[in-house]
Amino acid sequence: MALPSKLKDLNLYNAGDSYVGRVASVTLPPLSRQMEEWRGGGMNGPVKIDHGNQAIDLEWTLGGLDLTVLRQYGATRVAGVPLRFAGGYQRPDDGGVDAVEIVVRGRHEEIDMGEAKPGEDTEWKIKTACAYYKLTINGVVEIEIDLINGVEIIGGVDRTAELRRAIGTA
């Protein structure tokens, strides 16, 4: 019998700086595809044609004031802000821990500084629009998506290599 592993702890790194003790939560980027229905002659129903990835966004909540985030706002490079999520997921059946790392590069789309009220907790919510995404589990890269360079590697298979060769960018 297997039980689901649970996130036991996490950290976020912004440009290499640790936010341990300051990061409250991280909403990991949902991975979604841009699909279009197609039904041609002789087909009994539509199929969805895959047109690539949708936008990738990382949302995170930070306790208190942070000058690094403020100074990154308006970054001119689409992949100018490097963030790294590190999570420890523990399995309750055998006690083992899986190390999950998500590295993204992007720029902050929104910094919501919340309500400022004396004597109350202050949290900032940051939404980072990502141009690059890499998911590593226990040291093995499972997914790597580089939207700018047209790279999509899933389970070690470069699914866009032939397309890049066809257009002369590989």
N, C-alpha and C positions, 0 to 999 in steps of 0.2 A: 504494500500500500504506500502511496506517495501523498504527501501533503504539500500545499503550495508554499513556496518560499515567500517571505515577507521582508519588505524594506525595514531594516533595523536602524540604519543611520545613513547620513549623507553629508556631503560637503559640495560646495561650489567654488570654483577658482575663476577669477576674472583677471585676465592678462597675467596669469601666474600667481596672483595674490589669493591666499586662502580666505574664505569667508566663514570658517568654522566659528560657531558661536553667534554668527550674525545672519546667516541664511536661514529663513524660516521655512520656506518650501520651494519646490521646483516643479513646474508642470512640464513634463517631458514632451518633446515635440511629437504630435501625432504624425504618422507617416500616411499619406493618402495620395492616390493617383488621380490624374485628370482623365476621365473616361467619357466617351461619346457613344451613344447608341447608334447602331447601324443595322438596318434590315434591308437586304438586297433581294432581288427576284429569286424565287425558289426557296427562300428561307422561311422556316415555320415560325420564326420569332426573331427579335433583335438580339444581337450580341453587343457587348461593350468593347470598343476599340480603345486601347491604352495609348495616351498621348504624353506619358511621362509623369513626373512628380508635380504635386501641388506645392504651394509655398510651405516652407518649414519655419515654424516659430517656436521659440523657447520662452516660457514665462516663468518669472521667479519673483520671490518676495524676500525683501531684505529688511532687517531691523535697523532703524536709525538713519542718520545722515551718511552719505558716501560720496566723497569728492571724485573718486575714480569714475563712477557711473556718470556723474554730471559732466566731467571733462570728456567722456566718450560720446556724449550726445552730439549728434550732427556729424559723426565721423564720415568723411568723404569716400572712403573705400568701402565697397559693399561687403567685404569680409574683414573689416578693420578691427573688430572686437573679438578676441578669442575667449571662449568660456569652456569650462570643463566640469561636468557633473560626475561625482564619484559616489556610488552607492554600494552598501553592503546588504545583500539579500540573504537571509538565513533560512535554511530548511528545517522545519520543526521535527521532521521524522528522524534525521540523522545528525542534526546540528551543524552541518556543513554550511559554509558561507561562499556565496558567489559574488565576485567583484564585477560591478557593472560600471562602465565609463562611457559617457557620451561627450564627445568633443564637437563643438560648433564654432563657426566663425560667421560673424554677421555685423549688424549694427542695431542700436537701440531704436525701435520704432516709437516706443512710448515709455515715459517715466512718470508714473502716477505717485506723487508724494503724499497722497492721502490727506486726511484731516489733521490739522495741527491743533492740538488741544492740550493745555497745561496739565501735567500729571497723568496723561494717558499715553499708551503705547503708540509709537510712531513706526509705521511700516511703509516701505516703498514697494510698489509693484512695477516690475520692468518687463517689457515685451521686447524681445530681440528677434528681428527678422534675419534668418540664417541663409547663407549662400553655400555653406559646407556643413556636413553632418557625418559623424563616424561613431558607430556603436561597437564597443568592445566588451566581451564577456569572458572573464577569466583569462585575459591576455590574448584572446582570439578575436580578430576583427570580423564581425558578422555582417555589418552593413556599412558601406561608405558611399556617400552621395556628394558629388561636387557639381552643383548646378551650373556654375560658370563654365567649367571645362567638359561638361557632358559625361562625367564619370558616374557609373552606378555599379558597384560591386556588392553582390549579395551572396553570402556563404562562399566567398572565394571566387565566384564567377563574375567576370566583367561583362555585364549584359549589354553595354553600349560600345564595346571595343570595335565591333564591325561597323557600326554607324559612324564612329569617329574616323575609321580608316576610309570609309566611303566618301567622306567629305574632306579628307586630307588633313585632319587634325590629330591623328594618332601617330 
